[in-house]
């Protein structure tokens, strides 16, 4: 498989992702982070915590919540980094043939992993009752993952096929995969109280069901790739052996920019969650000043399974399979590919001496970025909490988008009107990042990558989150506008 194929497909996905993101930015200027660690575990997270644990909103200290608009942007990798601000604009003349003053690479890494996520949550509603709670939400999402991609292949994609240090060397890769999708969700959440022993125990459960429309998707799944890029006269890609598949749901018969949200696939998704409160204090969620001075609970523990499901693409979807030896793509550095169809037929022609030799079937299935999530929330004193959380990726198929795993430790100060937290997040359990988040009345803003935004350190990714929502809680036995949206305190 040629590196140009990966590059072209990723460019197509990035272009469509940008179209979706730009459309959302035209509606309102806000983006946020994948797990939103600084707000997801708050007792006032509401709609912004549903994607982490749907049961967290059951028994929350508000009767209603309207999500006006919130969004999510996250990107990270372990190979390419952007240099700190102090080094960014220095002239660089690298002996390896590259010339880039903005970015650097970790060349001691043998495999690359990369993740991106865009989530825009539109109008949503939550209703809390004594024994049960329910809600609805609308969401536009985009996610991409690349796992175990060989660094030599990534280096060719970054530097080009004229990258001399890697010429005339036989490279062999272990299995590597990538998946990407843009989709929309219409979801409904139902939760209820399973157990309550007043002042001692409280257990809640919830399930979210999501109807999904898939707009675009692509995947790569290769078990083996042995190749050489030769330097004699021209840069030829000599594929010695390869076994794998790739597929996509887009074709060349329409203008992508005019129809970025045309459904090409449909599916279902589910989230399941449990939340246990130990010594949950009766009245600590009331809308008055005295309730603010009570510990809501001693501790809270949550467990959830998120994004179980898949989207099946048909009609325009195409999957291609390779199990071949010894074919050459001549002068690959000069190859001009103007369309998806042209790429598919070109690769097939070189590999099988037929423009349709690699075609496998007219369908593909992309699985959601499923994961197992856990959190433990401890109330130190009234208004002050410490939360420990973990998300463990649990892909259900080879064509699944892989969610990035993480561990977070988050101290926070929380009242109805105001909240501040400073999460310490270890992405993929390798590198720690410090974040900062705030909530004031109806407005939420934060990041899990404060250093990346300041430019103080080299960084491998970014995130930032923001949201607009309204809460109504019970005050004096009557339902009335209250914090954080309308409080007069």
C-alpha positions, 0 to 999 in steps of 0.5 A: 500500500502506498503512503500517498493513499493514506495521505489522500484519504486523511486529507479528504477526511480532514477537509470534511471535518473542517467543513463540519467544524466551520459550519458549527463555528458559524452557528457559535464560536465554541469548541471543547475537549474530548473528555472535558475533564474539568466539567464532566465530573461536576454535580452541575455538568448536566448535558456536558457530562452525559458523554462520560456517564449518563447516570450522573445527572440522576438526582442532580441539584436542578430540576431542568437543564437546557443545553443551548450549545456546547462543543468539543475539540481535541487532537493529540499524537505521540510522534509529531510535536509543535515546538515551544514558542521560544524555538518556533521561529528559529531558522532550522537547517536539519542535516536529515534533509528536512527544514521545518522551524515549526514542528519536530518529531520524536524519531526514537518512536517506532510506532505512531498513535494519533487521535482527534475528536470534534463534538458539537452538542446542539439543543438538549434538555434534561428533566429530573424527577424524584424517582426517574430522570430523562433527557434528549440531545442532538450532537454532531461528531467527528473522530479519527484514530491512527494506531501503531502506524510505523514511524518510517511510513509517517516520516515519508508522508511528512517529509516526502518520498525524496527523504534521502535517509530512508531511501533503499532501505527495506521496511517491514511493519507490524499491523496498523489501523486507522478509522475516521467518521463524521456523524450526527446523533439524536439521543434519548437518556432515561435514568432512575433511582435504584436504591436510596437509604436516606443519608446513607446510600444512593444508587442511580442508573441510566442508559442513552440510546442514540440514532446515528446518521453517518456522513463520511467514513474511511478506514485502513486495516493492514496486517503487513506492509514490506516496501522499499523506496528506491533512489535510482533515477526516480523515487519508485515505491517497491512493495515487496508484500502486503496484506490488508484492506481499506475503504471509504464512503465517499465518491466523486459524483458530487461536490463534497463542499455542497453536501457535507452532511448528506447521510450515507450510513445509519446505525445505533449507539448506546451508553450505560452508566451507574453512580453510587453516592455514599452518605448523600446528604438530604437537602444539600442540593437545595437552592439556598445559602445554607445548602451550599455549606453542606457536604453533598456526600462523602464520596461518589463512585461512577462506572460507565460503558460509552459509545457501544455501537456502529454505523453501516455504510452502503451504496456509495461505500467501497472496500478494497483488499490487498494480498499481493507480492512484488509490485512497483509504483514507479515515480511515486513522488511525481504521482498526481491523484485528482480524485478518490476514484483515480487513486483506487484504480491506480493502486489496483492497476499497479497491484493487480494489473487491473483497475478493479482488481482490488475491489472487494465489496460495496459496504463498510461498517465503522464502530464507535470509539467505545470505552470503559470509564470510571471515576471516584469523587471525594468531598473534602469539605463543603464546596471542595472536591477531588476527583480521580477518573479513568477512560480505557479504550475498548474497540469492538472491531478492527474498523473501530475508531479507537478512543484515547485512554486517559487518567485524570486527577481533578481538584475543584471548587464548586458552588451553584454560581461558580466553579473552578477546577484544575485537572491533571490529565495523563493522556495514554498513561504516558505524559501529564498535562495540566488544565484549567476550567471555569463555570460561571452561571450559564457559561463554561470554559476550560482546557485540559492542555493549558501548556499547549495554549500558552506555548511554554512547552513543546506540545503534541496536541490541543484542546479547549472547551466551552458551553452555554446552558441554563439550569432551573432548580427548586427554591422554597418548594417552588420551581423557579429560575435559579443558579447557575442561570438566573440566581440573584445571590 
